[in-house]
Amino acid sequence: MTVAEVLEQIRNGNSLAGADLSGLKFSEQDLSGADLSGANLDGCKFLGAKMQNVNFVGADLSRAEFNRADLTGSDMSNVTLYDTSFIGANQQGVRIDLDRLLQRIRSGSALDGVDLSGMDLSGQDLSNAKLSCSNLRGCNLENADLRGAVLNESDLSLTNLTNADFHGASLKRTNLTKAIRTGAKFRKWALKKTYITGVTAYSS
């Protein structure tokens, strides 16, 4: 299948679930709304592509390049990631499952803007995670290791932070409204920069 044929299928609202599109170059193209679940996208190039609300669930993204792509609202749960690049990509609202989250944290990838709302992350090693502007609303982070994590302007409202370790974490304008903070380990200077119901956590 050629790039032109793929784009036509997407424009016509047809599913490409399970399709073998390996090696195709979609740079600067608009694939928004595409169903690419289970597709083979090994080695595809999506540089600067518009890919809002794309269904990637279960797709093989090995060696794919998403640099500068707009992935807003896409679902990347259960995808295969190997040497996959997201440099400069807009990941606002991107859904990602636990295994892929941990894999990308370990590799040092930025996950700014992703949607992790409601996930059970209790006891997980999220140290040094790059999660600025991300949605963690309602997550269970009990006993999680968030040392050195970057959570600037992220939403942690309604989270369970019991005994979580935030030492060295960056929490500038992080929303902690109605978060359970029993036993959570914070540096006081870091908490001063957070917000709880619209005001700073500490006034002094």
Protein Blocks (a to p, Z undefined) as FASTA:
>chain_A
ZZklmmmmmmnopafehiacehiacehiafehiacehiacehiacehiacehiafehiaf
ehiafehiafehiacehiacehiafehiafehiacdfklmmmmmmnopacehiafehiac
ehiacehiacehiafehiafehiafehiacehiafehiafehiafehiacehiafehiaf
ehiacdfklmmmpceehiafbfZZ
